[in-house]
Each structure stands twice: as C-alpha cells, then as structure tokens.
Amino acid sequence: MDEEVATQMDWSPFSHQTLLDPEARALSRVGVIDVGSNSVRMVVFDGAARAPAYFYNEKVMCALGAGLSSSGILNPDGRIRAKAAIIRFVKLAGGMKVTPLLAVATAAVREATDGPAFCEEIEAETGLKLWVIDGEQEARFSAQGVLLGWPGAEGLMCDIGGSSMEIAEIQDGEVGRCATSSLGPLKLADVKGGKKGLRDHVRSELAQLAKTVPVRHKRLYLVGGSWRAFARLDMLRKGYPLAVLHEYEMSPKSIRATIDWIETQDLNDLRLQTGIGQARISLIPKAIQVLRPLLATFKPSAVAVSSFGIREGVLYEQMSDRLRRRDPLIEASRFAEARSARMPGFGKVLFEFISPLYKGARESERRLVRAACHLHDVGWRAHPDYRSEVVFDTATQANLAGMTHEERIFLGLSLLHRYKNSRAGSRFEPFFDMITPEEQIRAEVLGKALRFGAMFAAEDGEFLGKLKWFPKKKILEVHMRKDLAILLGEVAQARFNSLAKSLEAQSRVVMR
C-alpha cells in the first residue's frame, strides 16, 4: 500500500477527504439509465462516493433486442415498454433531484436500423440524450464496474447481455484490451442450424475473442443478469448459505456440474425456488451454451460473479484516480459510522486502542479490523436482544464491496461478538462453517476487543487507556491513569477478562 492510500485509511469520518470533499459530494445522487437489449434499468447512486449505495434501483424487462438478427429493427413491443420505462425513470429522477442523469444504450440500439430514430424520440419527449456506446466501450465500462467493487481485480471480465457478450482485460487497476461478440442469448435464439449450428457459431465467436484478448488469465469475472442467475442456481444446487451474489466464487468444475444439473431440472421449478424472473430464467439454456465453451477457451482457474457492471462503470468513469484508489470497504464503513453511530469518529480511536492485538497481522486482516471498528455501533438502535443479529446481517448482506464472502462472515461474526459473548445456538451457525475454526476464534477476539473498548466511548483516547499484548507470555494488560480508574468498573472488568480468556491469556490491570 502506497503512502497516499495509507494516509487515506486514517481519515476521520468528517474529514475534508471523505464527506466534505467536493469531488466526492459531486458524485452524490448520480443516476444512470442503462438501455440494454434485454432490460432497461435505472440506478441512482448515493452515499460514500467510492462505495455508493443504491438509493434507487429498478429494472423493466423489455427485450428490445428480441428478433433483431432477422428483422434488423428493435422489437416493436419492447420498444413501447422501453420508452414507457425511460419516460417514467426521467420523471422519477427529477423528483429525486438527480444530477446528473446519464443514459447509455448498448447492442440492440446501436445495431438496429431504427436505433437512431428511437434515440431521437426519447430525447424529444424527455430531453434525455441516450449515449449509444460501441462494443469496446461497453466492455470497458463493465470492467470498470468490476474495478469499483474489486480495487485489486486481476483477470478477464466477461459481460453477457441480451444481444452481445463483451470481454476485457483487467490488470494493475486498469482496463486493457476489449472485445465484443454476438453471443447474447437473444441473438443466439436466431442462430440457424439447430444444436450443431449453435455450437459451431459459439465456438467461432469465442475463437475470435481469444485472438483479440489472448488466453492467459487465471481469474474470470462474470458480469450480467444471465451469469448472476446462473450463480443463483449454483448456490441452490450446493445449498450455499449466503445469498449475496457479489464476489461469489465458483470453480470451473462446479460450474460444469451445475450446467449438467440444470439440464436435468424443470426451469419453472428452479424459478420458484430462487425467485429468478421468468424472462431471465428463460435465457439460461442459451447462456449455458456459451458458458461451457467459454471455460474451455479461456481456461480460468477461478470464476467470480460481479454484481457491479456497466452502470457502476459509468459512475467509475466520473472518478479521479485519487478517488478510485480509496478502499471501498473503509469508505462505506466510515460513511455508515458517520450516519448511524452514536459517536461518529470513535471508530478511529477504537482502532488505535485495539491495534496492539494486531501488530503482526496481515494488511488484509487489519483492514477488516478497521472496518469493524467503524461499524461496531451502527446497530445500536435495534432492540438489545437483537443487536447481534442486526450487525451480522449488516456485514453479510449489506452493500459492502471489497470483501470476499469469507471476509464477510469474519466481519459479521466479529460484530456479533461485539454484542454477544457466545455464538453457540445462533441461527447463523450454518454461516460460521464458511470460515475455519481458527478464523472463528480470531473473529471472537476482535468482537470482544470491540465490546471492551466500547465501554469507554469518548472522543478522547485517553479514556480507553492502553492495551499491551504479550503473545509469547500470554499476558494481556490494560494500562489506565489512576484518575480514570473508576471507569474500569465491574462490567468493564468482566469484558476485559472475557477478552483475555478468548486469547487464552492472563489479564492484568496496571494503574499509572
């Protein structure tokens, strides 16, 4: 981590660089309308600029690209639905004071002969200009969306839409070579020659993509509704406990097993079990006709799903390099603290207090510790009996980017222990097995450290005293000023002893 990024990690919640930074504030309440071949969606982003929340998110399935290969024009019924959706979105955006409202149109509009007329019609009726992007621009925006969610992403992005499929290289925080193809499910429905014709067409298109972006990527990032629907089915087959799709990982072997499984299932039954829409699940058979040879062509060793794509990529386009380098997890955690904690800013003090426990920890763990410190109090409004559940849900289900699923569980379990000594008997027990027993213990230690430190919530770090940890001797000390000794009351002492016990250490109180 470079010096600038390290400095950013120390910003307070109300510092110039975060909530008061004009550059970050300029990206507050930004709207993006994505006119795709299969759906039209409006997303309004708000919150921390580097880790925006979805203030508004609505999708209308229009199938603008249905039949495009044979007719050459936009699907007439889809065109009516798309126009109505866009008009409605523009009016809603006005009511929300969204500025700017950006609109992009992809494969169907750019390829249809009546695409320009459709854009002119929309602009005349709403004043909204549709930005029709080409295939390489679409690939770049989708890859930038991956970078918004995964600052350290390295590999190949693959975005499947209704009428096209794009790929792009991601390396060193930059988007490299990009390419587009006609491998969208709506286009594939028009391919002639039966199963053999479809198989030959897919292989030919993939071979062309591989010429533009050579096969040398170990990690594949899947973007697009059809891929997300497939991932949901993979979760169903495996009985996966966590419902979050973003950063869900699959092995090529698992993907092939799920493809085989889907081909033996009734799609309507799968739809009812997963909540996937009828229009979306109907595209799954065509999507998996691409997925199997895609794996064979690019040979990834790991595959991950990204919920972030073209819309997030458009937002990322508005960011400076300085803003892009910020850690989205820390930004989101700071923002949540500033909005929801009883004492915004105490998270930084708390992190400094418990840092002696993490002197030898890897940076990947320290950032989770830092995030936990900022989030430790955001569930305080919940009933005391349910705070542990609320904060676990916050960490595991909320829109927090920059974490693997295992890191979500670690963070959630840490926050659970912030409010509850024992995790035994929790309804979340099926989730805990996603991390190792050793990691569960480390999460317990972190949670109990938060629980103890929260007893001294104050802007002045002197109120907390100083922790000293001697791992070889297994001794944990807290050093307090004599005039503040009264703060180490009976409950605080019990929490300190509980922390020491989780470390299998002896506890000592030192007055100075």
Buried (B, 14 or more C-beta within 10 A) or exposed (E): EEEEBEEBBEBBBEBEBBBEBEEBEBBBBBBBBBBBBBBBBBBBBBBBBBBBBEBBEEBBBBBBBBBBBEBEBBBEEBBEBBBEBBBBBBEBBBEBEBEEBBBBBBBBBBBBEBBEEBBEBBEEEBEBEBBBBEBBBBBBBBBBBBBBBBBEBBBBBBBBBBBBBBBBBBEEBEBEBBBBBBBBBBBBBBBEEEEEEBBEBBEEBBEEBBEBBEEEBEBBBBBBBBBBBBBBBBBBBEEBBBEBBBBBBBEBEBBBBBBEBBEEEEBEEBBEEBEBBEBBBBBBBBBBBBBBBBBEBBEBEEBBBBBBBBBBBBBBEBBEEEBBBBBBBBBBBBBBBBEBBEBBBBBBBBBBBBBBBBEEBEEEBBBBBBBBBBBBBBBBEBEEEEBBBBBBBBBBEBBBBBBBBBBBBBBBBBBBBBBBBEBEEBEBEEBBEBBEEEBBBBBBBBBBBBBBBBBBBEEEBEBBBBBBBEEEEEBBBBEBEEEBEEBBEEEBBEBBBBBBBBBEBBBBBEEE
